[in-house]
Amino acid sequence: MVADETALVREQFRRNGVGLLTGDAAFDDEHTVRISDPSAETEDATVTAENIVLAVGTRPARPEGVDFDERRVIDSDGILRLEQRVPRTMTVVGGGVIGVEYASMFAAMGTRVTLVDARDRLLPAVDREIAVALHYLLRRRNVTFRFGEKVTSVERGEDRVITHLASGKQLASHTLLYATGRQGATAELALENAGLQADKRGRIEVDAEFRTATRHIFAVGDVAGPPGLAATSMEQGRLAALHAFGEPVLDLPDLVPVGIYAIPEISYVGRTEEQLTEAAVDYVVGTAWYRELAKAMMMGEQDGLLKILVSREDRRLLGVHVIGSNATDLVHIGQALMDRDNGLDFLVSAVFNYPTLAEAYKVAGLDALNNLRASA
């Protein structure tokens, strides 16, 4: 699949007259980039341009003092090259998006997973009810959680890795995966030659037009900081190109959906209950459980939830949160309605195909309407 996707992008470049040079890039000056062949089989090439866009992405962050051997102690890049494709046991350090995605995938394949995180819950940016639901579903797949724990050292044996925790606990597993964030891939770019510098996480500061401190150099995607999503990064690249050539531009919308490709999927757009409570916004909740949907029962996928947060004042949708099969597709219906007045009334009166998972929106809308009336 990766090869097919790469070939598709190359073909799009060809059709649109975009030249492609491969190699390691570094700035000679603020208008010149030198491209070198890591194998030293070809001579360096230089490219000079009026505008330059940096879209170099990130690499997994590696803590000091941990010896990554690419066999038993790995990061989220190394996991794709595992010698033992499905290890019997795995320790995952990090309860963010990457850690949760891989923990759930390997648990689904039968690996006994222990997840370690210094915080007190999974996915702090996710609505708490959704994160708790995922926690429950992963425990049902025999995932063990060690919250409030920090790794102090790692001891690698012949066929096991011992992860030592600050509490004194020791976790033995066949594989240790570190998923504790990512670092901007800027170390080798010679940014100083272009009048730029990265922060301690390798990221480059940009303005609303994605311009760096050197105005004709743009940075987009993960290297420019949050949200670090593939879809957002692609749109940032398009907008940066428009800004570079003075074309008309509509700003990146505020409402950007987030997709987490765990098993099950999670996706959301808008604000969480915690954010609304902190902002003293009066709202009601509408929920639809997958077990209430004929389509989900037909699919054998009853472990899911769609939740909408509705303003009591004007019945607008303030947030949409989904966990379950096809969550990353379902969220877009809510996204399209969030700028609409009386979004709740639309959901209640809309006719959805039956049976479909999208019907969850009508169920959640009716639930929210009942809650509005009950608390009036």
Beta strands, then each sheet from edge to edge (+ up, - down):
strand 1: 24-29
strand 2: 32-36
strand 3: 45-48
strand 4: 52-54
strand 5: 58-60
strand 6: 73-75
strand 7: 89-93
strand 8: 112-117
strand 9: 144-147
strand 10: 151-156
strand 11: 161-165
strand 12: 170-173
strand 13: 175-178
strand 14: 182-184
strand 15: 217-219
strand 16: 258-260
strand 17: 266-270
strand 18: 283-289
strand 19: 305-311
strand 20: 317-323
sheet 1: 1+ 2- 3+
sheet 2: 4+ 15+
sheet 3: 5+ 14-
sheet 4: 6+ 13+ 7+ 8+ 9+
sheet 5: 10+ 11- 12+
sheet 6: 16+ 17- 20+ 19- 18+
end
